[in-house]
Amino acid sequence: MVRVETEALPLALFLALAVLFAVLGVVLLVRPGRAAAFFADEDARRPFRPRDARALGAVFALGGGVLAAVGVVRLIAVLSGG
């Protein structure tokens, strides 16, 4: 049997990290030009374009949202004793 205290903190940290990933994705989606400038590398084969930033933002927003949902469900299950 697992105690609630041993699982609640790691799940809360997982949830916080998932939300941060989702927020990063939304920022990349909202400001693709600035994100492309931030991630630009002079030595790259081709420049990091706003289109690339939007695609990366979509991946982070969707993945972070799914991970956050899984974290919330698991945290509720642990805190309810299930």
N, C-alpha and C positions, 0 to 999 in steps of 0.2 A: 504494500500500500504506500502511495506517495503522498507526502504531506503537502498541503496547499502552499505553505511558506517556501518550500523548495522549488516549486514550479512557477509561482506567480511572478517573481522578479525576472527570471529569464524570459518569460513570455511577454512581460511588459516591455522589456528592452527590445525584444524582437518586434513588437508592435510599433515601438517608437522608430526603429530603424526602417521598417516597411513604410511608415508614414513619411519619413524623410526622403526615401526613394521616390514615392509618389509626388511629393512636393517638388523635388528636383525635376521630375518629368514634366510637371505642369509649367515650371519656370522655363524649361527648354522649349515647350510648345508655345508659350506666350511670347517669348523674346528670342526667336531663332537667330536673328542677326547678331545680337550681342553674344549669344552662346557660341555661335560659329567663330566670332572674333576671339572669344576666350579660349576655345579649344584649338585655334589655328596653330599650325606648326610650320615653320619656314622650311624645314628639311623634308617635308612630306612630298610624296609623289604628286598629289593633287590637293588643293585647298579643302579645308573643312567648310562646307557650304551650309547656308541656312536650311536647305532641304535635308541635309544630314542631321542637323540639330533637331529638326522636327521629328524625324524618324526615331532618333535616339530618345527624344522626349516621350514619344508615344510608347516606346518599349518600357521606359522607366515608370511612366504614369500607370500604364496597365498592369505591369508586373508588381509595382508597389501597392497598387490598389487591391490586387488579388491576395498578395501576402498579408496586407493589413486585414482583409476580411477573414482570412484563415486564422490570423492571430487573435482577432476579436472572438471568433467562435471558440477557439481553443481556450482562451482566457475565461470566457463565460463558463465553459464546461468545467474547468478546474476550480473556479471559485464557487460554483454551485455544488461541488462535491462529486461530480460524475466522472 
